[in-house]
Amino acid sequence: MDPPRQSQKANLNREPRRGQSQSSTPPQKDAYARLLSQHHSRGESSLSLYMEKLSTRNTQQECERKQGVSDRQRHGQRRDTTTSQDGDIESGEELGSIKPNVAKKHQKPHKKNKDSSRDVASKEAELLAGLPQSPKKASSSEEKSKKSKKKVLPKHADEERNREGILKCGVETQMSRPKSPHGKDKKLQQPRTSSANSPADKSKNKGGRGSKKQVFEPYMTSEEVSHGLKRGELLQGQLRINPKKYHEAFIPSPDDARDIFLDGIVARNRALNGDIVVVQILPREQWKVVRSDTDCEGASESDTQMERVAQTAQKKTNGAPRRGVAAEDQRNDQDEPGGKYVNTSLAGAVEHLEDPSTPRSSGEILQKTAKVVFIVEKKHSRAVTGFLKFLPDKPFAMFSPVDHRVPRINVPLADCPEDFCSRPGDYSSTLFICRIVSWEADSNFAEGRLAKTLGQAGEIEPETEGILIEYDVDFSEFSDEVLDCLPKNLPWIIPPEEMSRRRDLRKECIFTIDPATARDLDDALSCKQLPDGNFEVGVHIADVSYFVEEGNFLDATASHRATSVYLVQKVIPMLPRLLCEELCSLNPLTDRLTFSVIWKITPEGKILSEWFGRSVIRSCVKLSYDHAQSMIQAPEKLFSPEELPPVDPVHPIDEIHQAVLHLHSIAKHLRAQRFSGGALRLDQLKLSFTLDKETMMPQGCYVYQYRDSNKLVEEFMLLANIATANHIYRKFPELALLRRHPPPKAKMVDELQELCSQLGIDIDLSSAGTLHTSLNTLLGNDEYSSARKEVLTHMCSRPMQMALYFCSGALKGEQHFKHYALNVPLYTHFTSPIRRYADIIVHRLLASSLKCGPHIGLSTGKVEKQASHCNDRKTVSKRVQELSSELFFGVFVKECGPLDSEAMVMGVLDQSFDVLVLRYGVQKRIYCKSISGLASFHHRKVGKKSELTLVWLPEDPENPPVEQVISIFSLVEVQLKADEAPMKYSAVLKKPEDGRS
């Protein structure tokens, strides 16, 4: 698997074609109109309709997608294990990814460990008992009894997305009926035209009793919401639902205090995880009483990004929080109750739910509670994977999502495989996709339509497809309209008139450094020594915007996808493969269009001058990180041609070697200057896989090593991004698309500081720079110290917020532009336009500022809207990548386990604790009640420090019991073992050999 930098290699979206007329091009609106007229004669749909189609394509793409992949250019998926890691190489840029992502949706309800089974059992009990208690009121017991006979109460409120009408009226007719294992296949039922066919209506009308009582409160009107928000009576935020306890949900507090708690399904009022909602704070007498301190982590996730926060929280049923340890790993199941990766974060997500009121004498404080009164934006896709359950004598089946935060869904029997009613057992392990189409206020259940049969649970491809659909990733083939925007005459050559407009760098010694199997090469480097002893250093980025013209169908699709999505075994690209891997990719010994930043720089890394412009390069060699690392480690060695890929004979191998060494030397100075200037980097263990070339199944896994060759490339990409940010902001102070990283939450930092003090750790959290210095000077180099540093890194990542794209004209106050981790006032993304649409916009701005590109049809509003969309898709992309990694690791454990490893405790709760498995970089929660051979366990807490004492039964009854103390930084031995459920595994604690620990 590729190094973190791989993520860079996927986004080379370009600025407006330089070949376009230099005179003012009509703004985007006119460009759209021009395009419409061009296509009108062919009867093609207008671009606006195409954009509308794009917005709903993901709702039906699994039905439109063909099983075979016949057209290489058309197909959106690439098997590129090299670029499967989407970690930005910018230091600190991925701090957000360090946060716990606990939302694994792809685990089967009938395949859970004991703990998850308990959770489900409690859920079933609640469902059978009747409606959950609303913060305001509860349904009558009589009505509860009636409902429990009819259906199972949904795990959490869920409702159709804004395109609900489209789903009901259009998409369903295009979906193919799920296939029977016996080869039978029917078309999906047409959209129902009569309420008699509605499962919900049937159940509602059962017995002919009149209208039912409202289960959920009706939403407020837009006017009421608007006035309430202005008066401060209502609050808006992103809903996060605890995957371990589906009845708990939270939204961030606007005053940077504890998160606000939503207790129960009724309080969520049909909103789903990730939705932007408006809530009303409940009366003070309905607030929760919770402990005022955290168990150990002291940092709750208050980040509003999808799938990250309170997902790791565990709360006692009496309302007192059980601090979760949110140690998140990209590969760990953090979204699913009892999932194979129950990464609970070092900051009990409940801890931040408390209200910042003065603690009571008992050490308890009040936590604000609220209820949803309006859904502003339905971010959740309303598509879920799950299983069908046959209900005798019912005109519908029950769909049980594997994500317990989504309600049970009634689906028409006509949607089910035709032999489902007669042979329901045949489908007990079959994964389906269901889309919620409605959820009425008087119904406990959502209504949905079965969209597709994915295949057998536990198999990589069906599980992967389910992940993509649930997260609304467009993995469909590129449309004819998009392909029509690509060059027709192949092999394509650079037009002479375009060559004349660019700086010709083809004779320079320019090369790429990428993962060995990378195919989308979007950046290249050059370095030559000048007569005065200084260096001319260049960063050359694929000029994607030349091919992606503003306002056409290709641009619309790239804008909609916003990012490439990297899975372990393949890539879902933002752009067609012809661009990603050929015309834009800086392949060796080929003329390619680029956008270059060239500096005159001293050997110590001081910049003397810089130049921006469009250029043409010819890469002389495609180096891998391994090749570059070998050159760095052997500065005196003369490399033979056999040791390297094909090299342009114009440039001797030694010239390339010296250029790499000079770049390495300058990069070390740049890096030292960055960190001495106050930058921060929080590195976490990253799991990589080796795959069988034929089956693409995992053969092995390892923790990826970040080496000097990676750091070399990172420094110059950072330098280029910072330089570009300053340039476009100077030229377009109201239009610049920049990237900011807000500082961590102050309260969470204070709590973490207090926790570290109690643990005897002298760490300075006052700034990014002091934190970086503390982490890198505090501990030694022995194995135990290295493990402690990994745990500390996870702890320190908890208060961190996500970096965000924004438009400079939409955010007032330059102090808010700053990038906390990089400690720079301005930052943007310029270096990966093949895989990031944000970079394409930046390229267009840069070209326009240099008068080497067409006039841009952008406004502050358009840039800000696109920035917000890019933020959403980036968050989704990262989560999907994490789930893919979890999927493969689950398979690896099953095929190659049990796996033994040393682990370090990351957080301690009252009945469980979280460990970082050092050999594989994954986190798991171990529940005391499930530990075999344990006689008893005891929990105690001193301040914020939590501790468990495990009492082991002695092997010899004559001997006394063996005690083992579990606290943060304790080293333990664990064994990873596959569970009966596919893709799931558990960490089993081994009894200490020395009899005491």
N, C-alpha and C positions, 0 to 999 in steps of 0.2 A: 504494500500500500504506500501511497506517496506521502511525502513529508507534508507538514502543515502548509507548505507553500503552494501545494497543489491547488488549493482553492483559488489562488491567484490565477492559475493557468486557465481558468475557464471563462473569464468574462472579457472579451475584447470588443465590446460594442463600440462602434465608431461614430465619429462626428460626421456632419454632413459631407457629402461627397465633394471633394475639393474640385472636381472637374465641373461642378455646377457653375453657372454664370456668376461672375463676381459682382454683377449688379444686384441690387436688392431683390432677393427672392421673396415672393409673397409670404406673409406669415402662415403659420401652420394651418389656420382655418382655410386660407385660400389654396394651400397645397392640397388639402383634403378635397376641396372642390375641383381642383385641376385633375386630381387622380380619379375622381368620380366620372368626370367627363371622358377620361381616357378609356375607362372600362365600360362606359354606358353602351357603346356599340356592340359589345360582346354580351350584353345582358347580364353582366356580373352585378352582384349586390354592391351597394354603396359601401364606402369605408366605414361610415357610421354604423351601418347594419352589421358590418364585419366585426367592428369593435363590440357590438352588442352580443354577437354570436360568440366572440371570444370570452366574454364575461360569463357565459353559460356553458361553454364547451366542457368544462370540467365536470359539469353535472351529467354529461352523457358520454364522455370520452371513452369510458370503459365499454360502452356499447358500440361505439363507432369503430373502436380500434380493431384491426384485423389481427388474426392469430399469427400469420406469417409475416416475416420482414423481408419483402422482396426488393424494395428500392432503398439502396444504401443512403442516398442523399435525402430521401423523404423521411426515413425513420428517425425518430427522435432519441432513441436510446443507443448508447455506445458502451461497449464493454471495455472500459478503460480503468483498470484497477489502479493505474498510476495516479489518476486525478480524482480518485474517490474521496480524498480528504479535502474538505472545504475549509481549512483553517487559514484565515488571513495571515499573511506573514507580518502584518504590522504588529509591532509589540503592543500588547495591551488591547488590540482590537477585538480579541475574542474573549475578553474577560467575561462578557455576558454568558458565553457558552460554558463557563465554569460553574455557572449557577445550576442548581438542581433542575433538571428537566425530568419531571417525574411523570410524564404523561404517556405511558406506553399503552396504546389502545389495542394492541394486537395480541391479546391473550384470551384464552378461551375460558368462559365462565365455568365450564365443567372440568377445568384442569387447573386447580389451584392448590397451593400448599395449605397446610393446616390453618395458617393465619388468615389467608385470603378466604378460606372456606368459612372461618368464623365470621369474617366480615360479611360474606354473602348470606350466611345463615341469619345474621342479625338483620340483614337487609330484607330477607324473605319474611322474617318475623314481623318487621315493620310493615311490609307490604300487606301481609295477611291480617295484621291488626287493624289496618285501615290507613287513612290519610295521615301523613306526617303532620306534626303540630306546626301550625303557622305561628309566626311571631305575634300575629294578631288574634287568630281564632282557629279552632279545629272543627272538623266536620262532626256531625252527630254520630254516635256509635252505631245507630241503626243504619245510616247511610254507609258507614265504613264497612259494616258487615255485608251489605249488598254488594259493595264494590269488590270486596275481597273474594267473593264467589266468582265474580265475573272476570277479574283480571288482576295482574300483579302491579302494584304501584311502581311507577317509574323511579329510577334511581335519582334522577335529578331532572329538573324542568328543562324541556327542550322544545324549540319551535322552529318552524321553517325559516329559511333565509329570505333575504329581500327578493330573491327570484322565485318565490313560492308560486306565484301565478304561472311562471314559465314551466316549473316542474310539473304542475298539475295538468297544464294544458298541452304542453309540447313534448317534453322529454320522454314522458312515459311511453308514448306511442312508438318511440324509436328504440326502446330497450328490448333486447331479445330476452325471451323467457329463459330462466335458469335451466341448464341442461340436467337431465336425469343421468345418473351413473349408468343407466341401462341403455343410454343412447337416444332416449326420447327427448324431443325438444319442441316446444310450442312458443308461439309469440306471446309476449306479455299482454295481459288484458289492456284494452283501450281505457283511456281515462274514464272514470265512472261518471255517468251523467245523472244518475239517480242516487239520492241519499240512501236508498234502501240497500245499496251495495256497500255502503261504508261500514267497516267493522265497528267504528266508534258509534256510528248512528244506530247500528243494530243493537249494540249493547245498551245504548242510551234508551232505545225504544222498547227494550225487553220488558215484557209484562204490561206494556201499554200505560205505564204510570206517567203522569205528566212530566213537566220539565224538571230537570235535576237541579240540585243546588250547585252554585258555582264552587269549583274546586280552587280556582285561582281568581285573584282580583282582576278586574278589567284594567287594561293599561290606561294611564293618563293620556290626555290629548297632547299633541305637540305644543299647543299654546300653554297648557298647564305646566308642562315640563320646562319650557323656555322661561316662563315667569318664575317657577320654583328654583331653577338654577341661578337666575339673576338675583333672587332674594336670598340665596344661600340656604334655602329650605331643602333642596335636593342636591345630591352629589352624583358625579359621573365618573365611571372608571371601568376597568376591564375585569370581568368576572373570572375568578380562578376557583376551580372546584377540586377539593382534596380527593385524589384518586383512591386513597386508602379508606376514606370515610366519605362516601358520596353525598351525605347529607350536610357536609360542611363546605361553605364557600366563603370567599373573601373578595373585597376590592380594596385597593390601596387608599390610605387616608390622604386627603389633599394637604394636610399640614405636616406631612413627613413623620407622623406619629405611627402608632400601631395600626395595622390594617383593620378594616371594619368587617365584622362577622355576619354572615347570612346563615341563619340556623334552619335547616330543613329545606325540603323540595318546594314547599309552597312559597317560602320566602324568595326563592329564585324566580318564581313566576314564569316558568317555561324558557328561561334563558339557559344557554349552554356555555361550556368552558370556552373562554376567549372572547365571548361577546362583550361589546361595549354597552354598558347598561347605565340607567339612572336609578338611584336608590333613594329611599326616604329613611332617615334615621328613626328608629323606634323610640318610644318613650323610655326614659331613664330606668323605670322599674322593670323594663324588659331587657336591660343590658345584662351581659354575662359577668359573673364573678370568676376571675381567673388569677392564677399565681402571678406575682409581679416580676418574677425572675425567670430566666430561661434555664433549661437544664444544663446546657453546656455550651451551646453555640453562640448564644447572644446575638445572633444575626438572623433576622427573619427576612424572607424575600419580600421586598415590597416592590420589586420590579413589575411593571405591568405587562411585560412581554408574555406572549402566549406560552402556556405549558411550563411555566417555571415555578411559581411560587408555592403557596401553601400546599403544594402537591406532596410535600414530604411531611406535613404536619400530622401528628397523631394527637387526638384530643380525647380525654376521658369522657365517659358518658355523663358524668356529673357536671361537665362544663369546665373542669380544670384541665388545662392543656398538658398533653404528654409531649414534651418537646421532641420533634423529629430531628434527626441529624441529616441535614440536607447535603450530603456529600455527593454531588452529582457527577456522573461520568457520562460521556457521550454514548457509552455503550450500555448504560444500565437502565433497567426498566424503571422509570420513575413515574410513569403515568398509570400504571396498572396496579390495582390492589393485588398484593400477593404475586406480583410479577417477578420474572426471573431477575430483574435488576431493580430491587427495591432500594434505590439510592435515596436515602433519606438525608436531608441536608443538615449540615452542622448547625443550622439555625432552625430550630423547630419552627415550622411555619406558623405555628399558632402563637408563638411568642410575640410576633409582631402584630398580632391581632389585638393585643390589649390596648386599652385606651391610655393615653399618657396622663391619666389623672394621678393624684397623689396616692401612693399605696396605703392601704389600710394597715392598722397595727398588726394584723395577722399576716401581713406580707401579700395580701391580695389586692387587686385593683379591678375596676369596672372596665369592661370591654364593650365598645359600642356595637350595637346590632342594627341591622337594616333589612329592608325588603325591596325587591325590584319593582319599579312602577312603570318602566319603559325600557324598550330595547332600542338603542340608537343604531347599532350596526351588528348584524349577525355574522361575526367573524368565523364561527364554527361552520364547517361545510355542510352540516346536516346529513352527511353520508357516513355510514358506520359499517364496520365488519361485525359479523356475529353469526349466530346459529338459529335455526328454526325449531320451534317446539310445536308439536301437534296438539290442538285443543279439541277433544271430542265434542261433537254437536255444536261446533261454532263455525260460522261462515268465514272465519279468518284464522290465521296462525299467529303465534306469538314470536316475535323476533327479539332475541336476547343479545344485545351488543356486548362485545368483549370489553368495551370501555364502560366501566360501571358508572361513569358520570353521565351517561346517556340513558334515557328512559327505555323501558320495554316498548316495543312498537307493534301495533296490530297491522298485519299485512293481509290483503285479500288472498284467499286460497287459490284464486285464478293466477296469481303471480308465482305460485310455488310450482316445483316440478310436478308433472302430471301424476306421478305415482307416489307423491309425498303422503297423501292421505292413507293409501293402502300399505305403504312401506316406510313410515317415518323414521324407523331405526336406521335405514340406509343412509340417512342424512345427518346422523348425530355428530359426525366429525367433519361435516362439509361447511366450509366458510362461504358466506354470502355477503353481498353488499346490499344495504337497504338505505333508501333516502327518505327522510322525514318530509312529508308534504303538508302536514297541518298538525296543530295541537290546540284544540279548543279549550276555552277557559272552564268548561264544565266537564272535562274528561281527565281522568287520571293518566291516560295513555296518549301517546302520539300516534298519528296514523302515518303509514309509510307505504312505499312501493318497493318491491324487491327488484333490484336493478340487474344483478348478475350473480352467477355462481363463480366463485373464485377457484375452488378446488379444495384439496384436503388440508386441513389445519396442520401446521407444523412443517409444511413444505415451503422452501424459500420463495419460489416465484409467486404462488398464490398469496403468501403473507406479504411479500413486497408490493404486489399490486394493490392489496388492501391498504397498505400504508399510504401509497401514493394517492389513492382515491379519497381516503379519509382526510388527508391534508390538502386536498384540492390542488394537487400538482398536475399540471397539464402535460401528460406524456403521450398525447396523440401524435399522429403523423402530421407533418407540416402540410398545410393546404396548398392547393394549386395556385391560389392567389399569392401565397407567400413565395412559392417556388418560381413563380413568374417574375419575381423581383430580382432573381439571381442572374448572373451573367450567363448568356446562352452559348457563346462560342468558347468551347473548351478544347484544348487547354487554354486557359485565359492568360493573356499577357498584358503588361502595363501599357496603356495607350501612350504614344510618344508625347502628346500634348500634356498628359499628366506628369510624365517624367520631367518635362521642361519647367514645371512649376515647383519642383521639389529639390531639396538639397540631396545631391547624389553621394551616398556614403558606401557604395558597393565595393569600393576598393579598401575600405577600412577593415581592420581585424575585429569583427563583431561575431559574437557567439551566444548561444543559449545555454542555460544551466537549468535542468528540469529533472523531475523523476524519470527513471529509466524508460518507463512505458508511456510517458505523456505523449499525447497526440495533438493537443491544442496549445501550441507554443506561442504565448502572447507577449513575452518580453525577452529582450536580448541586451547584452552588455558590451561595452567597448572600453578600452583603457590604453592610452599610449603616452609615453613619456615625452615631454617637450624639451627643447634645448635648454630652457632655463631651469630644468629640474622639477618643474611642476608637471601635472598630468591633465590630459583631456579625457574626461570620463563621460560616457554616454549611456543613457537608458533609452532604449528604443522599443516602443509599444506598438503592437499591431494596429493598423489604422482601420478598425472595423467600421467607423462611421462613414468611410468612403463608400462602403457597400450597403450600409443600412441608411438609406436616405430618409430624412425626417418626413413623416406623414404618410408613408406607403404601408402596404399590408405587412411587409416584413418588419417594419418598425413597430406597427401596432402589436404584432405577435410578441416581439422581443420585449416591448414595454409591458405587456400583459404577464408574460412569464417572469420577467424581471431578474431572474438569476438561473444559472444552471444548477441542477440538483445532483449531488454526488452520492451514489450508493456504493456499497462495497464492491459489487460486481459490475456496475454499469453507471453511465451518466445520462441524466435527462437534460439535454442541452437547451440553452436559451435560443440558439441559432441553428439553422440547418447544418448538417455535417460538411457540406461543400465549403461553407465559410469557416466553421470551427477547426476543421482538420486540414484544409487545403488552402483556400485563397487568403485567409487571414493568418493562418498559422505560420510562424516564422521558421519554416522548414529549412534545413541546410542546403547550400548550393542552389538557392532559388531566389530570384528577385522578389522582394516583398515591400509593400507600402507600409510605412510606419509614421508614428508621431514621436519625435525625439526631444529629449532634454539633454543638453550637453553642457557640462561645467568645466571651467578651468579651476583646478583644485590643487592645493599644496599636498605634499606627502603626509602632512599631519591632519588632513581633512578640512582645511579652511577653504571655503568657497570664494574664489576671486571674481568669477563672472559666470553667467548662465545664458543659454540660448534655447528657445523653444521653436519648433517648426516641423512642418511635414517633410518627410524624407523618403528615400529608397535605400534599402539595405540588402545585403546578400550574406546571410550567416555562413561562416566558414566551417562550423562544426556544431553538432548537437551534443553537448556534454550532459552527463547525468550528474546528480549530486555526488555519486560515488567517484566519478572521474575527477571532479573538481576537488573533492576531499583528498584523493590520492595525490593530486598536484600540490595541495597545501601542505600535506604531511611529508612530502619528499621534494623540497625545493631545489635540491641539487641533481635530482634524477633526470636522465634523458629518456623520455618516453618514446617507445617505438610505435609505429603505425598500428601494429597489431593490438596494442593496449587501449586504443581509442577508436571511436567511430570514424567513418570516412571524413577526411579533412581536406579542405580546399588547398590544392598544392601551392597556390599563391602565398599562403601563410604557413610558414614552418611551424611544426608542433611546438618548438621552443618559444616562438613568439606568443603563441596562445598560452603556454605555461607561464611565461613571465607576466602576461596580462592578468592572469588569474591571481598570481602572487601579489601583484601591485594592488589589485582590487581588494584582496584579503587584508593587506596592510592598511589601506585607507579605511576599509570598513571597520577594522578594530578601533581606529581612532574615532571614527564617527560614533561607534557604539559607546565607547568610553565617555565621549562628550555628552551623548544623550542621557546616559544614566547619571553622570555627575551633575547634569543639569536638571535632574529631578524626574526622569522617566521611570516607569514601572513596567515590569513584565511578570505575569503570573503564569508559569508553565505548569500544565498538568500532564499526567501520564496519558499517552494516546495509544490506543490499541490498533495494530495493523494486522492484516491477514495475508497469508500466501494461499492462492487459490489453484485448484486443479484446472489446467487449461481447457480440458474437455467439458467437465461437469460444472465448473465454476463453484465447486463446493470447497469449504475451508480445509486446507491441509495442515495449516499451522497458524499460530498467531504470536505476536511479539510486541513489546512496547517500543514505539518508534523513537529513534534517537535523533535529537536535534543537534546538528553538528556545525562546524565552522563554515562549511559550504552553504548551508541553509542561512546562516547568519549573514554571510557575504551578500547574498541576493536580497535578503530582507532589508539590510541597511540602505541599499540603493533604491529599492522600491519605496521605502519610507521617504527618502530624500526627494524622490520625484513627486510623490503625492503631496508632500508639504510645499514644495516649490510651486506646483500647479495650483494648490489651494490659494496661496498668496497672490498668484498671478490673476486668476479668474475673479477673485474677490475685489482686487484693485480695479479691474476692467468692468465688472458687473456687480456692483455692491448690492443690487436688489435681486439679482437672478442667480447668483452663484449657488451651485449645489455642493454643500459642504457636509462634513461628518463631525459630529460633536460627541463627546463622551462626558456625561455629567459626573460630578464627584459622587462618592458613595454616600448612602444615607447616614446622616450624622448620628442619629440615635443608635443605629446598629453598630456603627464604628465605636461609639462609647461603650456599648455593652461588650463588644469583642475585646476592647482594651481592658475592661474590667476582668473578663474571663482569663485573658492571657496573664494578667497580673496575679490572679489567684493560682494559675498553673505554674507560676514562677518563670514566665517567659517575658523577657524585657524587649518588647517590640514597640516601635514608634509608628503609630498610625496617623500622625498628624498631616502627612502629605504623601503623594505617590512616591516621591523620591526617598523619603525616610523609610517608608514601608519596604521599598525595594532593597535599600541598604540593610535594613534589619534582617530581612529574609536571607540575604546572601552573606552576611557576616556573623549572624547570631550562632549558627550551627556549624559543626565540624564536617569532615568529609567521610566519616565512617558510615557504615550501612544504616545504623540506627538513626544517625543524624539526618541522613538523606531521606529516610522514611518519615521522620518528624517534619522535615521541610515540606514533603508532599501533603501531609495532613494540614500543616499550617497554611499552605497555599490554598487549600480548599476552604479553610476557615476564613481566610482573608478575602476570598472571592465572594463570599456570601453578601456582604453589604454593597458590592459593586453593581452599578447599573449598566444597562446596555448602551453601546454606542449607536447613534442614530443619524440617519441622513436628514438634512433639513435645507430649506431655501433661506439664504441670508436675508432676503427681504421680508420673510415671514416671522423672523425671530428678532425681537427688539433687545438691544443690549449686547455688545460684543463680548461681554464677560461670559455670556451663555454659549459662545461659540467654541470655547476651549475644549481640547481633548485631554481629559484628566490623566489617562495612563501614559500617553505620549508626552504630556506636559508641553503642548504647543498650542498657540492661540488659534491657528487655522489648520484644518486638515481636510482632505477629500480622498476619493478613490479615482485614480487615473490609470492604474497599471494593469487592469484586468477586464477590458471591455468585451472579450469573448464570452465571459461568463457573468458579467454584471451590467445591467442596463444603466445603472447610475454612472458608470464610467463613460458610457456612450454620450450621455448628456454633458458630462465634463469635457469630453473631446470636442463636442460641438461648440461649447462655450469658448474653449481654448482656440479653436480654429477661427471662430468669428472675431475674437479679440485680436488675432494676428492678421486678420483680413486675408486668410488663406482658405476660407470656406464660405458657404452661402450664408445669407442672412438667416438668423434663427427665429422661428415663430414661437418663442417661449414667453411666458409671463410668470410673475411671482406665484400666482395661484396654481398654474400648471406645474411648475417645478416643485412646489410644496406638495401637491397632490401625488406626483410621481414619487417624491421622496418618501412619503408615508407608505405608498404601495410597496416600494422597495424594502422598507423596514419590515413590513408584514411578511413579504416573501422570503426575506433573508432569515427571519426567525423560523419560518416553516421549513426552509431548506436545511437549517442546522438541526432541527428536531428530527426531520426525516433521515438525515445522515446518521444521527445517533441511533434511531430505531433500527436502521439497516445494520449497523454494527452490532447492536444487541442481538438481532436476529441471527447473525452469523456466529456470534460467540456462543449463543445457546446451542446451535448445531454442533459447534466445535466441542463443547463440553459433553454433549451426548455421544459424539463419535469417538472422542479421544479421552474422555474422563474415566474415573474420577481424577481430578487435578489437585495436587497438593501445593500449598504455598504458605509462606509466612504472610501475616496480615497485621496491620496496625489499627487500633481502635480509633475511630474518628469522632464518635459521639456516644453518649450513654443516656438511655431513657430509664424509666422505672422497671420495665420488664423486657427490655431488648437493648441491643447496642449495634452500632454500625462499624464496619471494618473496611479498610482499603486493602484489597488483595494485591500485594506488592508485585507479584510476578506478572500479573495481567492488567494492573491498573484499573480494575473494576471495583465498585463498592457494593456491599451486600449488607442487609440487616439480618441479624441473628436473634431469634426470639428465645428467651430463656426457657419457656415452657416446652420448646421443641428439642431441647438439648438432651440427647440420650445419656443416661448415666448420672444425671444430676439429681441430688437428693433435695436440694432447696436452693433458693437464691434470696439475697437481701439487697435492698436499695437504700442508699443514704445520700444526702446532699449537703454540702457545705458551701454556702454562698452560691456561686454559679457552677461549682464543680460537682459533677454527678459521678457516683461510683456504685458498682454492683459487686457483690461478693457471691461467687458461685461455690456451692458446697457439693463436691463430687463424692459419689459413693466409692469407698475403697474397694480395690480388687480383693483384698483379704479382709473378711468381716472382722477379724481381730484388730485390724488397724483403724485408727481414727479417720474420719472423713478428711478429704483433701480440699483446701480452700484455694480459690483463685480470685484475685481482685482484678476487676475490669474497670479501667478509667481511661481517659483520653491519653493516647500515646503508648498504651499497653501493647506489647507484641504478643501475638497469639498464632497458633497454627490452625489452619483451616483446610478443609477439603471441599472442592466444588463438585457437586454430584447432580446429574440430570434428574429432573422430576419425571413423574409419569406423563405430565402434560408436555406436549411438544414445545420445544424452544425455551422451556423453563428449567432453571436449575437453582439449587440452594447451596448456601455455604454452611458446612457442618463444622462446628467447633471441635477441635481435638482436645482430649484431656491432656493437661500439662504432664510431661514425663517426669519432671523433677519432684512431683508431688506437691509443689507449692509454687505460686506465681504472684 
